[in-house]
Amino acid sequence: MLPNELTILAAHDRLVAKQFSCRELVDSCLSAIEKKDGELGAFLSVFADQARADALRVDEKLEERERIGLLEGIPIAIKDVILTQDQPVTAASKILHGYEAAYDATVMTKLRHAGAIVLGKTNCDEFAMGASTENSAYKITKNPWDPERVPGGSSGGSAAAVASGECIAALGSDTGGSIRQPAGFCGVVGLKPTYGAVSRSGLIAMASSFDQIGPFGKTVEDVELLFNAIRGKDLHDATTVQYELPVTSYELPHLRIGIPKEYFSQGLDPEVATTVRSAIKTYEDLGVEIEEVSLPLSKYALAVYYVLMPSEVSANLARFDGIRYGASTLRNRVTDGSNPVTENELSSVYTKTRGHYFGAEVRRRIMLGVYALSSGYYNAYYKKAQQVRTLLRRDFARVFEQVDALLAPISPTLPFRFAEKTEDPLEMYLADVFTVSANVVGIPGLAVPCPRKEGELPIGFQLMGRPFEEELLFALGRAYEHFEA
Amino acid sequence: MLTTVEIEHLANLAKLELSEQEKERYAKELSGILEFVGQLQELDTTGVEPTAHVTGLMGGERSDVVKECNPKTRARLLHAVPRKAGDLVEVPAVFGENRN
């Protein structure tokens, strides 16, 4: 195996055993990027020089026979909604073209402290809004397993980069499924942590009560390692929670997995259904207790999400006004043939900058949010959705008294083709139907790929658990991997 | 069905300049989405507390004490500003006559 094809743990072992140098490991990834990324489009920026300089430092430590941490010297890719100091951050939007981050996100500080090497920033849907990475203002990313199909979204670049060996692991963000769905579409492991487990400081905010940064990896073990490196209470993010890891090792025969029947109704592609059911069978064979459960309010989760999320988006994106950073009519005229150019008038700085530099989906969601929050509509939409959010939380809490985890499909379809769902925005929103609930109620979700034969498209399943019980999900995920290996 | 006048109102609240074509397109698209999310009206939520955030965490405020900003961070923040006068961020006048 080439160095870039290894997992974090395998690469670490070989670095320590001096089978290759850190420089060789980094070069292996950079070479893969050079060969593949022209076509694949996973990266928006690559930090080759910095990565090689960082590799040198790790190699020096290895020369001195110093111990290195598990993540030390490991090349990681970062979704371009996470701030990386002095390096470009675009959120895949023209409104941040040329912007360089003034500080590191907390997760970046932690990763750098652990010695991880940042390879570059990956492509995504603009401001993380989308399920296919087609909304990026810069480029499309292709599914590594079929260039006519999407890698999923919004963290499509990170998923594709891991799946194609351009990096060892990556970070993404998940607000309504944006880690899990691309993980499923690209055949890699992805985790949406419990809300509050990982700091959002330095994550360009989309929907503050839903957003979580999470890891992509080639194995559950790698994802677990990366999660443990980035999680933790952070003074810069008041929504992070101090919690202790459970001091339990999980015995599979003592665990119960619930299969939510509402996720297996019509509308689920038969091939996806068959594949996910075979994963359920695997868990049966592993001795886990399987039972059917019901989450009767499941069908309302998407509506709750598409009211609350745009509302929060409209508030979070108000800061992009051309005054303090980013693209602006104060820098460049945005002329429109018919209107007089009044770009120095404050209101027009706002409206022209935002109207011109935000993409269509971003503007759509901002307006939806503004509508839902506006006087006369607030009760019917925003407040109502918040109340249904409470009902959904109760639904899940009840089910988690019967079972320890839920197993469900990630996506109702196989990875779809480009332009297949871009005509009607609602079509694309429906892609989130199985993933949004976890964000709405704040629970963790682990996407695990099913075994794939040559020529087949990736299909994965997700495991959802109680808040802060990622460990249980990892145990289940690892067991599945070992069984299917 | 949302009218273009309503879209103009939203665009104004959201500070977005839209073309006439875009207004029509958004009117249609937003109407469809609002119809979809309107299904929440089917549920009886009498007496149900709204959830604003999911962790149940309360408080957690820090004391209102000024901490020094790292000068390098400060320099980077200022570097990003489109128009400034020294260390001050320059903004077109909110009220009164504009002077270019």
HADDOCK unambig.tbl for C-alpha pairs under 7 A between the chains (distance, minus, plus):
assign (segid A and resid 99 and name CA) (segid B and resid 80 and name CA) 6.90 0.50 0.50
assign (segid A and resid 102 and name CA) (segid B and resid 73 and name CA) 5.71 0.50 0.50
assign (segid A and resid 102 and name CA) (segid B and resid 76 and name CA) 5.09 0.50 0.50
assign (segid A and resid 102 and name CA) (segid B and resid 77 and name CA) 5.65 0.50 0.50
assign (segid A and resid 103 and name CA) (segid B and resid 73 and name CA) 6.53 0.50 0.50
assign (segid A and resid 196 and name CA) (segid B and resid 55 and name CA) 6.99 0.50 0.50
assign (segid A and resid 209 and name CA) (segid B and resid 53 and name CA) 5.66 0.50 0.50
assign (segid A and resid 238 and name CA) (segid B and resid 60 and name CA) 6.36 0.50 0.50
assign (segid A and resid 300 and name CA) (segid B and resid 40 and name CA) 6.60 0.50 0.50
assign (segid A and resid 303 and name CA) (segid B and resid 36 and name CA) 6.94 0.50 0.50
assign (segid A and resid 303 and name CA) (segid B and resid 37 and name CA) 4.49 0.50 0.50
assign (segid A and resid 303 and name CA) (segid B and resid 40 and name CA) 6.84 0.50 0.50
assign (segid A and resid 306 and name CA) (segid B and resid 37 and name CA) 6.93 0.50 0.50
assign (segid A and resid 307 and name CA) (segid B and resid 37 and name CA) 6.92 0.50 0.50
assign (segid A and resid 323 and name CA) (segid B and resid 81 and name CA) 6.76 0.50 0.50
assign (segid A and resid 323 and name CA) (segid B and resid 82 and name CA) 6.49 0.50 0.50
assign (segid A and resid 323 and name CA) (segid B and resid 91 and name CA) 6.71 0.50 0.50
assign (segid A and resid 324 and name CA) (segid B and resid 80 and name CA) 6.70 0.50 0.50
assign (segid A and resid 324 and name CA) (segid B and resid 81 and name CA) 4.56 0.50 0.50
assign (segid A and resid 324 and name CA) (segid B and resid 82 and name CA) 6.43 0.50 0.50
assign (segid A and resid 325 and name CA) (segid B and resid 80 and name CA) 4.99 0.50 0.50
assign (segid A and resid 325 and name CA) (segid B and resid 81 and name CA) 4.97 0.50 0.50
assign (segid A and resid 325 and name CA) (segid B and resid 82 and name CA) 6.30 0.50 0.50
assign (segid A and resid 330 and name CA) (segid B and resid 82 and name CA) 6.33 0.50 0.50
assign (segid A and resid 330 and name CA) (segid B and resid 83 and name CA) 6.87 0.50 0.50
assign (segid A and resid 331 and name CA) (segid B and resid 82 and name CA) 6.03 0.50 0.50
assign (segid A and resid 344 and name CA) (segid B and resid 92 and name CA) 6.34 0.50 0.50
assign (segid A and resid 345 and name CA) (segid B and resid 92 and name CA) 6.16 0.50 0.50
assign (segid A and resid 345 and name CA) (segid B and resid 98 and name CA) 6.98 0.50 0.50
assign (segid A and resid 346 and name CA) (segid B and resid 92 and name CA) 5.17 0.50 0.50
assign (segid A and resid 346 and name CA) (segid B and resid 93 and name CA) 6.58 0.50 0.50
assign (segid A and resid 346 and name CA) (segid B and resid 94 and name CA) 6.42 0.50 0.50
assign (segid A and resid 350 and name CA) (segid B and resid 15 and name CA) 5.93 0.50 0.50
assign (segid A and resid 351 and name CA) (segid B and resid 15 and name CA) 4.64 0.50 0.50
assign (segid A and resid 351 and name CA) (segid B and resid 16 and name CA) 4.32 0.50 0.50
assign (segid A and resid 351 and name CA) (segid B and resid 17 and name CA) 4.75 0.50 0.50
assign (segid A and resid 352 and name CA) (segid B and resid 16 and name CA) 6.75 0.50 0.50
assign (segid A and resid 352 and name CA) (segid B and resid 17 and name CA) 5.51 0.50 0.50
assign (segid A and resid 354 and name CA) (segid B and resid 16 and name CA) 5.60 0.50 0.50
assign (segid A and resid 355 and name CA) (segid B and resid 16 and name CA) 4.59 0.50 0.50
assign (segid A and resid 355 and name CA) (segid B and resid 17 and name CA) 4.59 0.50 0.50
assign (segid A and resid 355 and name CA) (segid B and resid 18 and name CA) 6.17 0.50 0.50
assign (segid A and resid 364 and name CA) (segid B and resid 26 and name CA) 6.98 0.50 0.50
assign (segid A and resid 366 and name CA) (segid B and resid 14 and name CA) 6.79 0.50 0.50
assign (segid A and resid 367 and name CA) (segid B and resid 10 and name CA) 5.87 0.50 0.50
assign (segid A and resid 367 and name CA) (segid B and resid 11 and name CA) 6.64 0.50 0.50
assign (segid A and resid 367 and name CA) (segid B and resid 14 and name CA) 6.40 0.50 0.50
assign (segid A and resid 368 and name CA) (segid B and resid 30 and name CA) 6.79 0.50 0.50
assign (segid A and resid 370 and name CA) (segid B and resid 10 and name CA) 6.47 0.50 0.50
assign (segid A and resid 370 and name CA) (segid B and resid 13 and name CA) 6.99 0.50 0.50
assign (segid A and resid 370 and name CA) (segid B and resid 14 and name CA) 6.61 0.50 0.50
assign (segid A and resid 371 and name CA) (segid B and resid 10 and name CA) 6.53 0.50 0.50
assign (segid A and resid 383 and name CA) (segid B and resid 50 and name CA) 6.51 0.50 0.50
assign (segid A and resid 386 and name CA) (segid B and resid 50 and name CA) 4.56 0.50 0.50
assign (segid A and resid 386 and name CA) (segid B and resid 51 and name CA) 5.05 0.50 0.50
assign (segid A and resid 386 and name CA) (segid B and resid 52 and name CA) 6.54 0.50 0.50
assign (segid A and resid 387 and name CA) (segid B and resid 45 and name CA) 6.35 0.50 0.50
assign (segid A and resid 387 and name CA) (segid B and resid 48 and name CA) 5.77 0.50 0.50
assign (segid A and resid 387 and name CA) (segid B and resid 49 and name CA) 5.82 0.50 0.50
assign (segid A and resid 387 and name CA) (segid B and resid 50 and name CA) 4.08 0.50 0.50
assign (segid A and resid 387 and name CA) (segid B and resid 51 and name CA) 6.18 0.50 0.50
assign (segid A and resid 389 and name CA) (segid B and resid 51 and name CA) 6.09 0.50 0.50
assign (segid A and resid 390 and name CA) (segid B and resid 49 and name CA) 6.83 0.50 0.50
assign (segid A and resid 390 and name CA) (segid B and resid 50 and name CA) 6.17 0.50 0.50
assign (segid A and resid 390 and name CA) (segid B and resid 51 and name CA) 5.44 0.50 0.50
assign (segid A and resid 426 and name CA) (segid B and resid 33 and name CA) 6.35 0.50 0.50
assign (segid A and resid 441 and name CA) (segid B and resid 54 and name CA) 6.43 0.50 0.50
assign (segid A and resid 442 and name CA) (segid B and resid 54 and name CA) 5.81 0.50 0.50
